Amino acid sequence: MPSKIGRYHVERRLGAGAFATVWLAADEALESWVAIKVLADNWAHHPDVRARFEQEAQVLRRADSERLVRVLDIGELPDGRPYLVMTYADGGTLAERIEAGPLPVAAALGIAVDIARAAAVLHDSGVLHRDLKPSNVLFHTVRGVRRVLVADLGLAKEIAQASGFTVMAGTPGYMAPEQQLPGGGLDVRADVHAIGAMLFQMLTGRTPGKSGTMPSKLRPGVPARVDRVVQRALETDPGKRWPSAESLAVALEEAAAPPPAPRRWPLRLAGAVVATAAVLTTGSAALAQPTMAGWQRVTDGSGAVSVAVPASWAHQLADQGWNPAAAGLPAGRAPGLVVGADLADWSNPSGTSPGVFAGLSDSASGAELPAHAGCARTPDRRVVVDGLTGRVQRWTGCAGTSVSYSEVVLSANGGRGVYLQIRQDDPGDRTDEVLRGVRLRSARP
């Protein structure tokens, strides 16, 4: 161990890699600790490696952010090896934290947001990191506030050169698929993939591999909204990933926040339909009525309205009616039902499980259809179903996923009819199939 590097007194070794060793040293003039990265002796005379080492200092100095390790000084040892004097992160690495097991979900999301924002700083500076991984994420405390710092830009490259990368570079487990192909044409989405892989590991204790398994499959309790963010970050096709580190950071912040309160009437609608535990049943008699192959017909408790749904949706049923005031209609009690794969998830505004709500009203044509934030509205269309006429308002691509909503009002001569909300979780659209299975009893009891 050297006693001094330049004017700095060496305390101990912090770590070593294939290309360099990092030492903890004291800056006695400024009364602070620093980390000094020294190029390994066996690489000091390789011009390309030396140039990469020195480029790291240039990139960090150009970006100059509190989210990145800062270069404080550079120098050269008597034997010709260059060194960089950098911020000493006193809180260790993310790799060390993961070794102790998966992190709390909130902590993992917060760290991932910080990493994404650090990557965004690099990208704004025109640089790809290309080797984001837990050992390159450090923790530092300043005046009692924890900071996440991204380090080790030894493989960083100018984004402008991305189409010309000819050598595979990165770390297996975190590398985007395109990084494994010389000339793969990299851009900022390669770093997005690495952040997704790190978040997957923070949540589950393992890297994602190629299975496409969602974090919640390995760790029950991970919210579906977090699954969706991670899944999109890890898409094999870069075109399907979050388009930037900043957009990933925003999505992670939204996933970390408590589910937003739904709009006024959907909240009342959910309460009107499923508030009483006694009406929530699994495998009830109403689910047993056969219909076309692969579908189940379900009926509300009064027998006034029924719908046919795919069997995979027909796991739970609440059938004791609703208050049409929830949809801006005259208040009261009216026949209604909601059937779905998971009714607890159905009542969550960020939920994804498929299902159908159907509620009768004497003035259904006046129903106020809700807008769905984060979804794209397609052109409305008119429909005729079993003697009822109405309109379909469809919302797709919700929160960047395959979740969609169809809001439907059907009525006879503008009067008595049914309001339906159909939520789907795959790219196809089964709205018309569901509508063909709607049946209303001709007269109320």
C-alpha positions as CSV (number, residue, x, y, z in Angstrom):
1,M,0.0,0.0,0.0
2,P,1.4,3.4,-0.9
3,S,1.7,5.9,1.9
4,K,1.0,8.8,-0.3
5,I,-0.5,9.5,-3.7
6,G,0.5,13.0,-4.7
7,R,-0.2,15.2,-1.7
8,Y,-2.8,12.8,-0.3
9,H,-2.1,10.5,2.6
10,V,-3.4,7.0,1.9
11,E,-5.5,5.3,4.6
12,R,-6.6,2.0,3.0
13,R,-7.7,0.3,-0.1
14,L,-11.4,0.6,-0.9
15,G,-11.6,-1.8,-3.8
16,A,-10.0,-3.0,-7.0
17,G,-11.2,-3.9,-10.5
18,A,-9.7,-5.1,-13.7
19,F,-8.3,-1.7,-14.7
20,A,-7.8,0.3,-11.5
21,T,-7.5,0.3,-7.7
22,V,-9.4,2.8,-5.5
23,W,-7.8,4.1,-2.3
24,L,-9.2,6.1,0.6
25,A,-6.9,9.0,1.4
26,A,-6.9,12.1,3.5
27,D,-6.7,15.6,2.0
28,E,-5.1,17.3,5.0
29,A,-5.1,20.7,3.4
30,L,-8.9,20.7,3.1
31,E,-9.5,18.3,6.1
32,S,-11.6,15.8,4.2
33,W,-11.5,12.3,2.8
34,V,-11.2,11.5,-0.8
35,A,-11.2,8.4,-3.0
36,I,-8.2,8.1,-5.4
37,K,-8.6,5.9,-8.5
38,V,-5.2,4.7,-9.8
39,L,-4.8,2.9,-13.2
40,A,-3.5,-0.6,-12.8
41,D,0.2,-1.0,-13.7
42,N,-0.4,-3.6,-16.3
43,W,-2.7,-1.3,-18.2
44,A,-0.8,2.0,-17.8
45,H,1.1,1.6,-21.1
46,H,-1.9,0.7,-23.2
47,P,-2.8,4.0,-25.0
48,D,-6.5,3.1,-25.4
49,V,-7.0,2.1,-21.8
50,R,-5.2,5.2,-20.6
51,A,-7.2,7.4,-22.8
52,R,-10.5,5.8,-21.5
53,F,-9.3,6.4,-17.9
54,E,-8.5,10.1,-18.6
55,Q,-11.8,10.5,-20.5
56,E,-13.7,9.5,-17.4
57,A,-12.3,12.6,-15.6
58,Q,-13.3,14.8,-18.6
59,V,-16.9,13.4,-18.7
60,L,-17.4,13.8,-14.9
61,R,-16.0,17.3,-14.9
62,R,-18.2,18.3,-17.9
63,A,-21.4,16.9,-16.3
64,D,-20.5,18.3,-12.9
65,S,-23.5,17.2,-10.9
66,E,-24.3,16.3,-7.3
67,R,-25.8,13.1,-8.7
68,L,-22.4,11.9,-10.0
69,V,-19.1,11.3,-8.3
70,R,-17.0,14.5,-8.8
71,V,-13.4,14.6,-10.0
72,L,-11.5,16.9,-7.7
73,D,-8.0,16.5,-9.0
74,I,-5.9,14.5,-11.4
75,G,-2.2,13.5,-11.3
76,E,0.4,11.0,-12.3
77,L,2.5,8.8,-10.1
78,P,6.3,8.6,-10.4
79,D,6.0,5.4,-12.4
80,G,3.7,7.1,-14.9
81,R,0.3,5.8,-13.8
82,P,-2.4,8.4,-13.9
83,Y,-4.8,8.8,-11.0
84,L,-8.1,10.6,-10.3
85,V,-9.0,12.2,-7.0
86,M,-12.8,11.9,-6.5
87,T,-15.6,12.3,-4.0
88,Y,-15.4,9.7,-1.2
89,A,-18.8,8.1,-0.8
90,D,-19.0,7.0,2.8
91,G,-22.2,4.9,2.6
92,G,-20.8,2.1,0.5
93,T,-22.3,0.7,-2.7
94,L,-25.7,-0.6,-3.8
95,A,-24.2,-4.0,-4.4
96,E,-23.3,-4.2,-0.7
97,R,-26.9,-3.4,0.3
98,I,-28.4,-5.9,-2.1
99,E,-26.1,-8.6,-0.6
100,A,-28.2,-8.3,2.6
101,G,-31.4,-9.1,0.7
102,P,-34.1,-7.3,-1.2
103,L,-34.7,-3.7,-0.3
104,P,-38.1,-2.3,0.9
105,V,-40.2,-1.4,-2.1
106,A,-40.3,2.3,-1.3
107,A,-36.5,2.4,-0.7
108,A,-35.8,0.6,-4.0
109,L,-38.0,2.9,-6.0
110,G,-36.4,6.0,-4.4
111,I,-32.9,4.7,-5.3
112,A,-34.0,3.9,-8.8
113,V,-35.3,7.4,-9.2
114,D,-32.0,8.9,-8.1
115,I,-30.1,6.6,-10.5
116,A,-32.4,7.5,-13.4
117,R,-31.9,11.2,-12.7
118,A,-28.1,10.8,-12.6
119,A,-28.3,9.0,-15.9
120,A,-30.4,11.8,-17.3
121,V,-27.6,14.3,-16.3
122,L,-25.1,12.2,-18.3
123,H,-27.5,11.9,-21.3
124,D,-28.0,15.7,-21.3
125,S,-24.3,16.0,-21.4
126,G,-24.2,13.8,-24.5
127,V,-22.9,10.7,-22.8
128,L,-24.0,7.1,-22.3
129,H,-22.8,5.3,-19.2
130,R,-23.0,1.8,-20.7
131,D,-22.1,0.0,-17.4
132,L,-24.7,1.0,-14.8
133,K,-24.8,-1.7,-12.1
134,P,-25.0,-1.9,-8.3
135,S,-21.3,-1.7,-7.7
136,N,-21.2,1.6,-9.6
137,V,-24.0,3.2,-7.5
138,L,-22.6,4.8,-4.3
139,F,-24.2,6.4,-1.2
140,H,-22.9,9.5,0.3
141,T,-24.2,11.6,3.2
142,V,-23.9,15.4,3.2
143,R,-25.2,17.3,6.2
144,G,-27.3,14.4,7.2
145,V,-28.9,14.0,3.8
146,R,-28.3,10.8,1.9
147,R,-27.3,11.1,-1.7
148,V,-27.1,8.5,-4.4
149,L,-24.0,8.9,-6.7
150,V,-23.3,7.2,-10.0
151,A,-19.7,6.3,-10.5
152,D,-17.2,4.5,-12.8
153,L,-17.6,6.0,-16.3
154,G,-14.8,3.9,-17.7
155,L,-17.1,2.6,-20.4
156,A,-18.9,5.8,-21.0
157,K,-19.2,7.0,-24.6
158,E,-20.4,10.0,-26.5
159,I,-24.0,9.5,-27.7
160,A,-23.1,10.9,-31.0
161,Q,-20.8,7.9,-31.6
162,A,-23.5,5.4,-30.6
163,S,-24.0,4.0,-34.1
164,G,-20.3,3.3,-34.4
165,F,-19.8,1.1,-31.3
166,T,-18.1,-2.0,-32.6
167,V,-17.0,-3.7,-29.3
168,M,-19.4,-5.3,-26.9
169,A,-19.1,-3.5,-23.5
170,G,-21.1,-3.8,-20.3
171,T,-21.9,-6.2,-17.5
172,P,-24.0,-9.3,-18.1
173,G,-27.3,-9.2,-16.1
174,Y,-27.6,-5.4,-16.7
175,M,-26.6,-5.0,-20.4
176,A,-29.4,-4.3,-22.8
177,P,-29.7,-6.9,-25.6
178,E,-28.4,-4.4,-28.2
179,Q,-25.2,-4.0,-26.2
180,Q,-24.3,-7.6,-26.9
181,L,-24.3,-7.0,-30.7
182,P,-21.3,-5.1,-32.2
183,G,-22.7,-2.2,-34.1
184,G,-26.0,-2.6,-32.3
185,G,-26.8,1.1,-32.4
186,L,-27.0,2.2,-28.8
187,D,-28.8,5.2,-27.3
188,V,-30.0,6.3,-23.9
189,R,-32.4,3.4,-23.7
190,A,-29.5,1.0,-23.1
191,D,-29.0,2.8,-19.7
192,V,-32.8,2.7,-19.1
193,H,-32.6,-1.1,-19.4
194,A,-29.7,-1.3,-16.9
195,I,-31.7,0.8,-14.4
196,G,-34.7,-1.5,-14.8
197,A,-32.5,-4.5,-14.2
198,M,-31.1,-2.9,-11.0
199,L,-34.6,-2.1,-9.7
200,F,-35.6,-5.7,-10.4
201,Q,-32.7,-6.9,-8.4
202,M,-33.4,-4.4,-5.5
203,L,-36.9,-5.8,-5.3
204,T,-36.2,-9.5,-5.7
205,G,-32.6,-10.1,-4.9
206,R,-31.8,-11.4,-8.3
207,T,-31.1,-10.1,-11.8
208,P,-34.0,-10.4,-14.3
209,G,-32.4,-12.8,-16.7
210,K,-34.4,-13.6,-19.9
211,S,-37.6,-15.1,-18.4
212,G,-39.6,-11.9,-18.4
213,T,-40.9,-12.7,-14.9
214,M,-42.3,-9.7,-13.1
215,P,-41.0,-8.7,-9.7
216,S,-44.3,-9.5,-8.0
217,K,-44.0,-13.1,-9.1
218,L,-40.9,-13.5,-7.0
219,R,-41.9,-11.1,-4.3
220,P,-45.6,-10.9,-3.4
221,G,-46.7,-7.5,-2.4
222,V,-44.9,-5.6,-5.2
223,P,-47.6,-3.4,-6.7
224,A,-48.8,-4.0,-10.2
225,R,-48.0,-0.4,-11.2
226,V,-44.3,-1.1,-10.2
227,D,-44.4,-4.3,-12.3
228,R,-45.5,-2.3,-15.3
229,V,-42.7,0.2,-15.0
230,V,-40.0,-2.4,-14.6
231,Q,-41.4,-4.5,-17.4
232,R,-41.3,-1.6,-19.8
233,A,-37.8,-0.7,-18.8
234,L,-36.6,-4.2,-19.5
235,E,-38.3,-4.6,-22.9
236,T,-36.1,-6.5,-25.4
237,D,-37.1,-4.0,-28.2
238,P,-35.6,-0.6,-27.3
239,G,-38.6,1.0,-29.1
240,K,-40.9,-0.3,-26.4
241,R,-38.9,0.9,-23.4
242,W,-39.2,4.2,-21.6
243,P,-37.8,6.7,-24.2
244,S,-35.4,8.4,-21.7
245,A,-34.0,8.1,-18.2
246,E,-36.0,11.1,-17.2
247,S,-39.3,9.6,-18.4
248,L,-38.4,6.5,-16.4
249,A,-37.7,8.6,-13.3
250,V,-41.2,10.2,-13.6
251,A,-42.8,6.8,-14.0
252,L,-41.0,5.5,-10.9
253,E,-42.1,8.6,-8.9
254,E,-45.7,8.0,-9.9
255,A,-45.4,4.3,-9.0
256,A,-44.0,5.2,-5.6
257,A,-46.8,7.7,-4.8
258,P,-49.9,6.4,-3.1
259,P,-52.6,5.6,-5.7
260,P,-54.3,8.9,-6.6
261,A,-57.9,9.5,-5.5
262,P,-60.2,8.6,-8.4
263,R,-62.5,11.0,-9.9
264,R,-65.6,11.8,-7.9
265,W,-68.0,9.4,-9.5
266,P,-65.8,6.4,-10.1
267,L,-65.1,6.4,-6.3
268,R,-68.8,6.4,-5.5
269,L,-69.4,3.8,-8.2
270,A,-66.9,1.4,-6.6
271,G,-68.4,2.0,-3.2
272,A,-72.0,1.5,-4.5
273,V,-71.1,-1.9,-6.0
274,V,-68.6,-3.5,-3.7
275,A,-68.6,-1.8,-0.4
276,T,-70.6,-4.6,1.4
277,A,-68.3,-7.6,1.9
278,A,-71.4,-9.9,1.9
279,V,-72.0,-9.2,-1.8
280,L,-68.5,-10.2,-2.9
281,T,-68.5,-13.9,-3.7
282,T,-66.1,-16.2,-5.5
283,G,-67.6,-19.1,-7.5
284,S,-71.2,-18.1,-6.7
285,A,-74.2,-19.6,-8.5
286,A,-74.4,-16.6,-10.7
287,L,-71.1,-17.4,-12.2
288,A,-72.1,-20.9,-13.1
289,Q,-74.5,-20.2,-16.0
290,P,-73.0,-21.5,-19.2
291,T,-72.7,-19.5,-22.4
292,M,-70.6,-19.8,-25.5
293,A,-67.4,-21.8,-25.2
294,G,-64.8,-20.1,-23.0
295,W,-67.3,-17.6,-21.6
296,Q,-69.5,-17.3,-18.5
297,R,-72.8,-15.5,-18.1
298,V,-73.2,-13.6,-14.9
299,T,-76.5,-12.0,-13.5
300,D,-77.2,-9.4,-10.9
301,G,-79.0,-10.4,-7.7
302,S,-82.4,-9.3,-9.0
303,G,-82.1,-11.0,-12.4
304,A,-82.6,-7.8,-14.2
305,V,-79.3,-7.5,-16.0
306,S,-76.7,-10.1,-17.2
307,V,-73.5,-10.1,-19.2
308,A,-71.3,-12.7,-20.7
309,V,-67.6,-12.4,-20.1
310,P,-64.5,-14.5,-20.8
311,A,-64.2,-17.2,-18.2
312,S,-60.8,-15.9,-17.1
313,W,-62.5,-12.7,-16.0
314,A,-65.3,-14.4,-14.1
315,H,-63.5,-15.1,-10.8
316,Q,-65.4,-12.7,-8.5
317,L,-68.8,-11.1,-8.5
318,A,-70.6,-8.3,-6.7
319,D,-74.2,-8.3,-7.6
320,Q,-76.3,-6.3,-5.2
321,G,-76.9,-3.2,-7.4
322,W,-75.6,0.4,-7.5
323,N,-76.6,4.0,-7.1
324,P,-77.0,5.6,-10.6
325,A,-76.0,9.0,-9.0
326,A,-72.5,7.7,-9.3
327,A,-72.7,8.3,-13.0
328,G,-74.6,11.7,-12.8
329,L,-78.0,10.1,-13.0
330,P,-81.0,10.4,-10.7
331,A,-80.1,8.9,-7.3
332,G,-81.6,5.7,-5.9
333,R,-81.0,1.9,-6.0
334,A,-80.9,0.1,-9.3
335,P,-79.9,-3.4,-10.5
336,G,-76.2,-3.7,-11.2
337,L,-73.1,-6.0,-11.0
338,V,-69.4,-6.0,-11.4
339,V,-67.5,-9.1,-12.4
340,G,-63.8,-9.4,-12.6
341,A,-60.6,-11.4,-12.1
342,D,-59.8,-9.5,-8.9
343,L,-62.4,-7.0,-7.5
344,A,-59.9,-5.5,-5.0
345,D,-57.7,-4.6,-8.0
346,W,-60.8,-3.4,-9.9
347,S,-61.5,-0.7,-7.3
348,N,-57.9,0.5,-7.6
349,P,-57.7,3.4,-10.2
350,S,-54.2,2.0,-11.2
351,G,-55.4,-1.6,-11.3
352,T,-55.0,-3.8,-14.4
353,S,-57.2,-6.9,-13.9
354,P,-60.0,-7.2,-16.4
355,G,-63.7,-7.0,-15.6
356,V,-67.0,-5.5,-16.5
357,F,-69.4,-3.2,-14.6
358,A,-73.1,-3.1,-15.7
359,G,-75.7,-0.9,-14.1
360,L,-79.3,-0.3,-15.0
361,S,-81.0,3.1,-15.0
362,D,-84.3,4.5,-16.1
363,S,-82.4,7.3,-17.8
364,A,-79.2,5.6,-18.8
365,S,-78.6,7.8,-21.9
366,G,-77.7,10.8,-19.7
367,A,-74.8,9.0,-18.0
368,E,-71.7,11.0,-17.5
369,L,-68.8,9.0,-18.9
370,P,-65.4,9.4,-17.0
371,A,-62.2,10.5,-18.6
372,H,-59.2,8.3,-18.0
373,A,-56.0,10.2,-17.3
374,G,-52.9,8.6,-18.9
375,C,-54.9,6.9,-21.6
376,A,-55.5,7.8,-25.3
377,R,-59.1,8.4,-26.3
378,T,-60.1,6.8,-29.7
379,P,-63.0,8.2,-31.8
380,D,-66.4,7.5,-30.2
381,R,-68.7,5.2,-32.2
382,R,-72.4,4.3,-32.2
383,V,-73.6,0.7,-31.6
384,V,-76.8,-1.2,-31.7
385,V,-77.1,-4.2,-29.3
386,D,-80.2,-6.4,-28.9
387,G,-82.6,-3.5,-29.7
388,L,-80.7,-1.0,-27.6
389,T,-78.7,1.9,-29.2
390,G,-75.8,3.7,-27.7
391,R,-72.2,4.9,-27.9
392,V,-68.8,3.5,-27.1
393,Q,-66.1,5.7,-25.7
394,R,-62.7,3.8,-25.8
395,W,-59.4,4.6,-23.9
396,T,-56.3,2.7,-24.8
397,G,-52.6,2.6,-23.8
398,C,-53.2,3.5,-20.2
399,A,-50.0,4.5,-18.4
400,G,-48.1,3.1,-21.4
401,T,-49.5,-0.4,-21.0
402,S,-52.0,-2.6,-22.8
403,V,-54.7,-1.7,-20.3
404,S,-57.8,-0.2,-21.9
405,Y,-61.3,1.0,-20.9
406,S,-64.5,1.0,-22.9
407,E,-67.2,3.2,-21.5
408,V,-70.6,2.3,-23.0
409,V,-74.2,3.6,-22.7
410,L,-77.0,1.6,-24.2
411,S,-80.7,2.6,-24.0
412,A,-84.1,2.1,-25.6
413,N,-85.4,5.3,-27.2
414,G,-83.1,7.4,-25.0
415,G,-84.6,6.1,-21.7
416,R,-84.2,3.0,-19.7
417,G,-80.9,1.2,-20.4
418,V,-77.5,0.2,-19.0
419,Y,-74.2,1.8,-18.4
420,L,-71.1,-0.5,-18.8
421,Q,-67.5,-0.1,-18.0
422,I,-65.2,-2.7,-19.5
423,R,-61.5,-2.9,-18.5
424,Q,-59.2,-5.1,-20.5
425,D,-55.5,-6.0,-20.0
426,D,-54.3,-7.2,-23.4
427,P,-53.8,-5.5,-26.8
428,G,-57.0,-7.0,-28.3
429,D,-60.4,-5.5,-27.9
430,R,-63.4,-7.7,-26.8
431,T,-65.8,-4.8,-26.3
432,D,-68.2,-5.9,-29.1
433,E,-68.1,-9.5,-27.9
434,V,-69.1,-8.4,-24.4
435,L,-71.8,-6.1,-25.7
436,R,-73.4,-9.0,-27.7
437,G,-73.8,-10.8,-24.4
438,V,-75.7,-8.0,-22.6
439,R,-79.2,-9.0,-21.6
440,L,-81.9,-6.9,-19.8
441,R,-85.1,-8.2,-18.4
442,S,-88.0,-6.6,-20.4
443,A,-89.7,-5.2,-17.3
444,R,-88.6,-4.4,-13.8
445,P,-90.2,-6.4,-10.9
